[in-house]
Amino acid sequence: MAAPIAVAIDAPDIETAARWASSVAPHVSTVKVGLELYLRYGPEVITTMRGANRVALFLDLKLHDIPATVAGAARAVARLKPSILTVHAAGGRDMIRAAVEAAPDTRIAAVTVLTSLEDAALEEVGLRGPASDAARRLAVLAVESGARALVCSPHEAASLRAEVGPDITLITPGVRPQGAEKGDQARVATPEEALAAGADLLVIGRPITRAADPGAAAASIAGALRRAEATSA
Ligand SMILES: O=c1ccn([C@@H]2O[C@H](COP(=O)(O)O)[C@@H](O)[C@H]2O)c(=O)[nH]1
């Protein structure tokens, strides 16, 4: 079975994106298209990502606007049938609900607190911290507003799982295999730690896509997850 990994295909061009997607697709459940590719290529990139790859498509647009605008945007991309579409939980109840209603066949995932933010950075943008508290408040609000998935760091996965129960999909970026560079990520954990904390889907980008052989990097992380699961069973 493919590992519960969404590879962040943050590529500068569609040819590179297609190459990365086809090399990781045999090993992972999902590929994630974000702002860089979607703003450059639009729906064409979704068709290319699907190609011959049997993977779910995660559209990470992090919508954040007034409810009517988000509803329109969610409706516009719903026809592409992504399995997951992100919105920012900080957009509020009405905005989240508008996205959920506009894209009934897509799982709306609410981003709680970006994994690049440290506690100090939260204060600067006016969010009452620490990050774990802010993530919990936003998670509850998002689920009450109809979101069926949450994006959080692996650090918050266990407490959010306790808060929202087993039916909500927890998606964790900020995942770094032992020894990998953190880059601009702040709240990070290893793939095994994220899974043990209760994450359903691990978002991993650069540790896979910047490897000399992205397919081999994805296969290696998938294998480590399988071994960790077997040990904990
Ligand atoms: O809080 C968030 C929400 C989304 N992301 C996205 O995940 C990937 C992470 O890529 P890495 O290369 O593994 O850092 C990227 O596409 C982000 O836009 C996030 O990192 N944090």
The ligand as a Tripos MOL2 file, in Angstrom:
@<TRIPOS>MOLECULE
LIG
   21    22     1     0     0
SMALL
NO_CHARGES

@<TRIPOS>ATOM
      1 O1          1.5830   25.0850    7.7210 O.2       1 LIG1
      2 C1          1.9350   24.7280    6.5770 C.ar      1 LIG1
      3 C2          1.0400   24.5660    5.5440 C.ar      1 LIG1
      4 C3          1.4960   24.1480    4.3260 C.ar      1 LIG1
      5 N1          2.8010   23.9200    4.0940 N.ar      1 LIG1
      6 C4          3.2220   23.4470    2.7530 C.3       1 LIG1
      7 O2          3.8280   22.1610    2.8800 O.3       1 LIG1
      8 C5          4.9530   22.0470    2.0380 C.3       1 LIG1
      9 C6          6.1660   21.7410    2.8740 C.3       1 LIG1
     10 O3          7.2940   21.5930    2.0550 O.3       1 LIG1
     11 P1          8.7360   21.2350    2.6280 P.3       1 LIG1
     12 O4          9.6260   21.3770    1.4360 O.co2     1 LIG1
     13 O5          8.6710   19.8270    3.1660 O.co2     1 LIG1
     14 O6          9.0670   22.2190    3.7100 O.co2     1 LIG1
     15 C7          5.0540   23.3530    1.2440 C.3       1 LIG1
     16 O7          4.4290   23.1420    0.0000 O.3       1 LIG1
     17 C8          4.2470   24.3440    2.0560 C.3       1 LIG1
     18 O8          3.5970   25.2950    1.2480 O.3       1 LIG1
     19 C9          3.6980   24.0840    5.1150 C.ar      1 LIG1
     20 O9          4.9120   23.8740    4.9560 O.2       1 LIG1
     21 N2          3.2370   24.4700    6.3400 N.ar      1 LIG1
@<TRIPOS>BOND
     1     1     2 2
     2     2     3 ar
     3     2    21 ar
     4     3     4 ar
     5     4     5 ar
     6     5     6 1
     7     5    19 ar
     8     6     7 1
     9     6    17 1
    10     7     8 1
    11     8     9 1
    12     8    15 1
    13     9    10 1
    14    10    11 1
    15    11    12 2
    16    11    13 1
    17    11    14 1
    18    15    16 1
    19    15    17 1
    20    17    18 1
    21    19    20 2
    22    19    21 ar
@<TRIPOS>SUBSTRUCTURE
     1 LIG1         1 GROUP 0 **** ****
